[in-house]
Amino acid sequence: MRASLRFLVGIALGGGAVVAYLAVVGTDDVLARVTAVAPLTIALVVTLVVAEGVADGLGVWASIRPLGDGLSGGRSVQFALAGDFFDTVSPAGPVSSEPILAQFVGVTTETTYSEALGVRAVAKYLKSGTQLLVSTALVAVLVLGGPVPDTATSVVVVVVAAAAVFVVAGVVLVRSHEQVSPGLVAVLAPVLSRLPRLSRDRDEVKRAVDRFVSRALLFRSAPRLVALIAIGGLLEQLFSAAALYVALAGTGTPVGLLPLLALVPFPQAATILPVPGSFGAYDGAMSGGLVLAASVPAAAALAAVLVVRTITFPFALVAGGIAVAFLRGWRPG
């Protein structure tokens, strides 16, 4: 299936999911809440969305610091915004931005694709892991601090299980990297040998995998960079939760900030679906999480999510598109 067709199919599926969800929770109620949002509320949400995009630049700067001369602060924000753009428009879905950006990172830092992908893969894991662990801690505080809705039980179980799986997977990968590397070579070599313009033999693939692993393991001796990546991820989580907090208040359903901080990372699981920007999948997951974990009425939850997403989509496309236009390294090789 051609990329453009996959993109259109993904948008159609996501749009269909949103329409179906609107029909279930009540289109009139949702639209009434959305249209009642004050201009000041919209301005605050816009500010927080922009702040979230800029905060991602901190993690980008820290992750690329080991490559060549690294990046300046401005270039790091540019790469962060470019990643949001690729997450939104890629027919393969939001999980595809890092492999795409690695091409531009390698060219800009005058290193290799495999090295760039290595540091960015670790950064992605560290950021997501930090957000997940903080969410788990917040869930524990909320559970111990008082009664939670009966409907939140399943959310608590998912939070704890996801955190456990994430930590165990990271430990296993670090301790068994010598066994993982030959497996990667065995899988990648037959595929890359058949690509017309990027053909690589087995020795070249092995050297690329070794570079990937060496750059990934470098962070074991760089705690300051790890801390900066984690801080960047937490700032993103805070700004994202704050934007949703403001949107909920603006649609007439105020909710505490702590439950939102705990909930924000988990709808990201919807990004594994090959839908551009997780359109529809993320919206349904976040709305459902608000209903289950915070007892927010379904119409209010969807209205708030739509307010935020109506701002994040154009920002990712416009600001991210401008950032992408000035990237170096459009020609592969």
JOFENHU-V764024 format. One record per residue. RES is the residue in one small letter. OMEGA is omega in whole degrees, 0 to 359 (* if undefined). Layout:
res = [RES:RES]
omega = [OMEGA:OMEGA]
This chain:
res = [m:r:a:s:l:r:f:l:v:g:i:a:l:g:g:g:a:v:v:a:y:l:a:v:v:g:t:d:d:v:l:a:r:v:t:a:v:a:p:l:t:i:a:l:v:v:t:l:v:v:a:e:g:v:a:d:g:l:g:v:w:a:s:i:r:p:l:g:d:g:l:s:g:g:r:s:v:q:f:a:l:a:g:d:f:f:d:t:v:s:p:a:g:p:v:s:s:e:p:i:l:a:q:f:v:g:v:t:t:e:t:t:y:s:e:a:l:g:v:r:a:v:a:k:y:l:k:s:g:t:q:l:l:v:s:t:a:l:v:a:v:l:v:l:g:g:p:v:p:d:t:a:t:s:v:v:v:v:v:v:a:a:a:a:v:f:v:v:a:g:v:v:l:v:r:s:h:e:q:v:s:p:g:l:v:a:v:l:a:p:v:l:s:r:l:p:r:l:s:r:d:r:d:e:v:k:r:a:v:d:r:f:v:s:r:a:l:l:f:r:s:a:p:r:l:v:a:l:i:a:i:g:g:l:l:e:q:l:f:s:a:a:a:l:y:v:a:l:a:g:t:g:t:p:v:g:l:l:p:l:l:a:l:v:p:f:p:q:a:a:t:i:l:p:v:p:g:s:f:g:a:y:d:g:a:m:s:g:g:l:v:l:a:a:s:v:p:a:a:a:a:l:a:a:v:l:v:v:r:t:i:t:f:p:f:a:l:v:a:g:g:i:a:v:a:f:l:r:g:w:r:p:g]
omega = [181:184:182:179:178:179:181:178:179:178:180:179:179:178:177:179:179:179:180:180:177:181:182:185:178:184:183:181:180:182:178:179:181:183:180:182:183:178:179:178:178:180:179:179:178:180:182:177:177:180:178:179:180:181:178:180:179:178:178:179:183:183:184:180:181:183:177:177:181:180:172:179:180:179:178:177:177:180:178:179:177:177:177:179:181:176:185:188:184:176:180:180:187:180:187:187:183:175:178:182:181:177:182:178:180:180:184:182:180:174:182:179:183:178:180:180:179:182:180:177:178:180:179:180:181:180:181:180:179:179:181:180:177:178:178:178:180:177:179:179:181:181:181:184:180:182:175:179:178:181:182:183:181:179:179:180:180:180:182:181:181:179:180:180:182:181:181:180:179:179:181:181:181:184:184:184:179:177:182:184:178:178:177:179:182:181:187:186:180:181:184:180:183:178:189:186:183:184:179:176:187:180:178:178:180:179:179:179:178:178:178:183:182:178:179:182:181:184:177:180:180:184:180:178:177:180:180:177:180:179:177:178:179:176:176:181:181:181:179:178:180:178:179:177:180:181:178:178:180:178:173:180:181:180:178:183:183:177:179:177:180:187:190:185:192:174:177:176:178:182:177:179:181:178:181:179:185:182:181:181:180:183:179:181:180:179:178:178:178:180:184:189:185:179:176:176:186:181:180:180:181:179:180:179:180:177:181:184:177:178:184:180:179:179:179:182:185:181:179:179:177:179:180:183:183:177:174:174:181:180:181:176:*]
